[in-house]
Every structure is written in structure tokens, then in C-alpha cells.
Amino acid sequence: MRTRFPPSPTGFLHVGALRTALYNYLIAKQAQGTFLLRIEDTDQERSVPGAVENILRSLDAAGIPPDEGVVLRDGRVAQEGSKGPYFQSERLPLYRRYADELLEKGHAYRCFCTLDRLGEMRKAQEARKRAPMYDRRCLELLEEEFQSKLTAKTPHVIRMKVPHERIIRFEDDIRGTLTFQAHTVDDQVLLKSDGFPTYHLAHVVDDHLMDIDLVLRGEEWLSSLPKHLLLFEFLEWKPPRYAHVPLLLNKDKTKLSKRQNSVAVEEYLAKGFLPEALLNFLALLGWNPGTTQELFSLQDLIEQFSLERVQKSGAFFDLEKLHWLQGQWMRRIPLLDFAARIRPIVEEKFSKAKDDDRFEEKAELIQERIAFFHEAPAMLSFFYEEPTITIELLVNEKQKVTRELIVPIMKLLMEILSEIPREDWKYQQIRDHLGRYHLQAPMKETAKKLELAFSENTALTVSKLQPCPYSKGQVLWVLRSSLTGLQFSPGAYEVAEVLGKEETLRRLDRSSALASA
Ligand code: GLU
């Protein structure tokens, strides 16, 4: 199975193009086949310097580099494979040869019409509410007229001659049976006056000569399919299979556009989206697995992707889904990799982190809480610098921590926590010890059995057998915010453990001084 991805080098890699590339990649890989990349640079005016490299880098970063054709080797653009060259601009004699063959067989003709004439023709057609189509004037040129134009080297194009009486039927791998009335098909320009082919001729020639089995491309090409099928027929070649994938849509059902969304793959990667999340997201734009599974690694996709489950209608580009997948994939990175990925950015911000031999422990605390690597320094800040504590932070309406309660809760916390022996200063012990002051429903039974003093709705201090008048939420909020200075942060027990007993009590003391001031 040979599939291809043939971008035009007009700039960055579009997310829609990455999805097309991905589907092609998957189909090749599930058959141990080849995923080929060709550069369609026949529109010289639209070619942008650096675009080829940029596209290849994005594919590499996404994890789906091509096997053949234009590839990146040692960071440079190279061509690999026996069916090259893989830049269309290096294949001009080939297109000329097949255009000549079409002329000879009577399936194409030269057209000398000027742009002005074509413009007027189109205007007249529009005025009559007709679809714009070449009126075949040059097909009716008298022999001498034709010869004199040719000897005078009048600039001209080569057009295909569409047999209007034909009805063209085809099975598309996604859309099923398609029927086209040839009389609605324009006599497409195949070779421009500058000797460059149009997409229509070039891709047919290339897909044939490069032994492509399946052309999977965007739906915008569907209406041109009859032209392509006719060209295969005229050249007496077997056409490949075709599959037209649905458009990506903005929320308002318009075609995905820069105005409403970022569309460049590099932008998503620069923002910190994981390639895994991006590919997972794009795979599901138009394809559904038929199960409730939502997380797909590239390997899962290779195993499960199928064209039968690609939808015909447009697919909504739902950024919320992408963010959700990003969170899921962040959590799946093995801890040591995760720590290694965030370490340089944390060190850049806090040089203290450089000789932190407990970095992994800290990384573990935030892995589930950040969606992007670049959020790590802020999330870990309190480990490397004194947190900024304010009354506004300590007071918490939702947890019912009022200003008056802050100091008494802190005092109690300090009292309780200092009871824990230093060698027991571990998450579990801290939690259990604090927990004893806040009996939860299931524990009430045990407490009763132990005949401990007990009061409904409140907790109690085991050591002194006195009820604790504060809820768990109140106590934990005061502890966590005093230790981290953050609204959102890892949990109180974990942070206390990593900070150590001394530092925990010091921070509580410091906050309490601030609160009583
Ligand atoms: N060069 C075309 C494009 O970038 C390729 C379309 C195709 O896949 O055949 O849209």
C-alpha cells in the first residue's frame, strides 16, 4: 500500500493537512506500506521559501515523517526513493510528454485565448447565470489560423477535451458511488503557457508513475474527480482508489479559518500541545472508532483506523476536546520523562532547582495538575521561593474560612502537626494524624467503639479529646494556602511532606504572624 501526502509549499502546515497526512500515514502503516511525500510546487508564485522544511519539521514533530520522497535527513531536506524526483518543478519534461500524448490522441487541444478574452467570456456567462466554462472557441479554429498562431509562437495553454456525452461513475472509499455528468465538466487547463502543469495533470501523472494505491485528500477536490478519472482513462492507466475526507469546520459551520482558530500545526506545538494529543484529536475529526474509546496512541490508530468509519459530513474543530485530550496525554507521560521535560524550564526560572535531588517527587505532585509543561515553574514556585501569602488568599468563602478564623485555625494546625514525630513526617501519617481531628462518617463508628468523646457535626482532637470546631475543608485550605501561596496547587498533605516538618511549621508560623498583624 503506497499512500502520499503532496503539500504545496505555500507556508506552514495546516491542521487540516496534518489530518490528511495522518490518515494517509495510518493506511500505509497498517499494511506495512509506504507513506510518500511529494512537493507540489507548480505554482511558483505561491511558493514560499522555507516552506518545505517547515512542513517536514511539523510532520517530524507530530511523529509521522514520510518514508519516501521529500524527507528530512540530518535536519536537511533530501529526496529518497526510486520514483523521483519528488519536487514537481523538477518533473516538467514528464508533464510535457503526457500533455503531448493527450494532444496526439485528440484528448486535449491548444488554447490561445488571452486572459482578457477569458475574463469577458466569464462575465457574460455569469450575466446569463451560467456556470463559468471554457466555450471551446479554440477547438473551432481553422487550420490556417491555428498554424499561424503556432508559428508566431502565440502563448497558449493545453486544455483537456472533456467528452460531454459521458456519464462518469466511480466508487469513492468514503463517499460510495459517485456519478458525474461530463457536460458539466470544464475543459480544464492541463499545461500552462509557462510550461508548468496544473495540479490536475501533475498529480495524475505523478500518482501513476509513483505507484500510488490510494489518493486520500480533502473534499475540496471531489468536484475535480471526473477530470482526473478521464485523464487516467485517456492515458490508459488504471486509476488509484480515491477517498475524499470531510472538511474541518469552525463552530459556526464555516470552513475552518484563521480568523476563528489557529490553523498552523507549528502554533499548536509551540503552545505546548503534545503531538500525541494533537494526533489523537485530529484522528477523531471525521473518524469515529465505533466504541467509547477516546484515547488513541499512534499505534492504536494504526491498528484501528478504517476508512469505513470516516464520516462524509464536515467535522467540528472542537478546541475543548483538544484541551481535554491534552490533559489526558500529559498524565500518561512516564514520571521520569515528565520530570526531565519540565526540569530545564523550572531551572531556568529557579536556579535552586538545579541541585534539587528531590525534583522528581515535586514533579509527581504537579503532573496531574498542569496541562502544559510551561505551567510547571508557577506550579512549583513555592518549593523554591518563599510564597507570597495575603489575607485575600487565606480567606476563602467557599471553604467558609473567614478572616477571624485564620489565626485560630493556624494555631490549632501548628499544635496538631508538631505532635507528629519527625521520622513519621510522611503523607500518610500527616493525613491520618490530621484526620483524627476530623472524623468522617465511616470513622465515627470506630470512634464510638473506642469510646472516644464524640460530638455530632464536628471533629475532635484525639490527643486532648476535645472537639475540633473546624471542618476538614477549613483546616486544609488554611494549611495549603499558607504553604503554597497559590489558589490552585498540589494537595496540602503532599506539599507538607515534601517541604518537611520544620519548613511546614515555619511557613504556618509566618502566615499566622501575617494574619494577626
Ligand atoms: N497540492 C495539493 C494541495 O496541497 C494536494 C492535494 C492532493 O492531496 O492531491 O491541496
Residues whose N, C-alpha, C, O or C-beta is under 5 A from the ligand:
A	BS01	LIG	P6 P7 S8 E40 H203 L216 R217
